[in-house]
Amino acid sequence: MPFTDSIDLLTGTAPAELSVGVTTTTTSSKFDVSQRDQIVVQFVCTNHAAGNGVFSLDGSNDGVNWTTGLACQDLTSTNATTYVTSKTLSSNTSAMVRPTQGFRFIRCLCTITTDGTYNAFMESSS
């Protein structure tokens, strides 16, 4: 990737590695990805003792009307053609997805049960 943007979708922190993450259910702000050729999102769970965090991505072309649960290529699957609409993390681990393209805006939703700190690190290139 010749140039990348790095941001935590859930907190809006850039660069992403400076984010402290979230500990409550969060829907991110919208992020314009219309001029990006590649988008990859890494979901991360830390400080976990119980429960889980369920991540999903939404897409919109006007920033108002959202299509929820975008199909994303599961980059942590051994089958390169596996697509998922959400990823559940229930331990101190991470997962990575590549959302389908064609949306001007994306946002992330993380639904948290019990505990843990969660991040959604997006790398996008132009």
WOLINZI-V263512 format. One record per residue. N is the residue number from 1. RES is the residue in one letter. BURIAL is # if it has 16 or more other C-alpha atoms within 10 Angstrom, else .. Layout:
n-><N & N>
res-><RES & RES>
burial-><BURIAL & BURIAL>
This chain:
n-><1 & 2 & 3 & 4 & 5 & 6 & 7 & 8 & 9 & 10 & 11 & 12 & 13 & 14 & 15 & 16 & 17 & 18 & 19 & 20 & 21 & 22 & 23 & 24 & 25 & 26 & 27 & 28 & 29 & 30 & 31 & 32 & 33 & 34 & 35 & 36 & 37 & 38 & 39 & 40 & 41 & 42 & 43 & 44 & 45 & 46 & 47 & 48 & 49 & 50 & 51 & 52 & 53 & 54 & 55 & 56 & 57 & 58 & 59 & 60 & 61 & 62 & 63 & 64 & 65 & 66 & 67 & 68 & 69 & 70 & 71 & 72 & 73 & 74 & 75 & 76 & 77 & 78 & 79 & 80 & 81 & 82 & 83 & 84 & 85 & 86 & 87 & 88 & 89 & 90 & 91 & 92 & 93 & 94 & 95 & 96 & 97 & 98 & 99 & 100 & 101 & 102 & 103 & 104 & 105 & 106 & 107 & 108 & 109 & 110 & 111 & 112 & 113 & 114 & 115 & 116 & 117 & 118 & 119 & 120 & 121 & 122 & 123 & 124 & 125 & 126>
res-><M & P & F & T & D & S & I & D & L & L & T & G & T & A & P & A & E & L & S & V & G & V & T & T & T & T & T & S & S & K & F & D & V & S & Q & R & D & Q & I & V & V & Q & F & V & C & T & N & H & A & A & G & N & G & V & F & S & L & D & G & S & N & D & G & V & N & W & T & T & G & L & A & C & Q & D & L & T & S & T & N & A & T & T & Y & V & T & S & K & T & L & S & S & N & T & S & A & M & V & R & P & T & Q & G & F & R & F & I & R & C & L & C & T & I & T & T & D & G & T & Y & N & A & F & M & E & S & S & S>
burial-><. & . & . & . & . & # & # & # & # & # & # & # & # & . & . & # & . & . & # & . & # & # & # & # & # & # & # & # & . & # & # & . & # & . & . & # & . & # & # & # & # & # & # & # & # & # & . & # & . & . & . & # & # & # & # & # & # & # & # & # & . & . & # & . & . & # & . & # & # & # & # & # & # & # & # & . & . & . & . & . & . & . & # & # & # & # & # & # & # & # & # & . & . & # & # & # & # & # & # & . & # & . & # & # & # & # & # & # & # & # & # & # & . & . & # & # & # & # & # & # & # & # & # & # & # & .>
